[in-house]
């Protein structure tokens, strides 16, 4: 007997010093992906690249039993104030090393060696899955279409989140 689709309650956080609701293209891409896959968008926010503000929002979502997954976009690079990994990794109970590894492997086909500058990462905190994607729309599409779409679907085999 085939498993039924179970929608996941997902919170979405854009991390950027310059994005607003009007020009947050990556947030819009992920929002559409989440909704088109029939998941629920539990919350969506934009925050500046400040590790304490990032942690405050994500910690609130981790403590919310109605939020099952968190996706962030932005702040994973190596320049300036990019600090998403430093802000989020400390909150993990367990890191999902394979997420960042697979993301970079898939990205290599599109951006070649530039993928080494991506610090995409995933983990689990208090039973909530957390995935941090780069800030480009292309990277968000890659992360969703090639990894998260299947892993957040209970019907995916041999295993899923």
ABEGO torsion letter per residue (X at the ends): XBBBBBBBBBBBBBBBAABBAAABAAAAAAAAAAAAAGBBBABBBBBBBBAAAAAAAAAAAAABAABABBBBBEGABABEABAAAAAAAAABABBBAAAAAAAAAAAAAAAEAAAAABABBBBBBGGBBBBBBBABAAAAAAAAAAAAAAAABAABOABBX
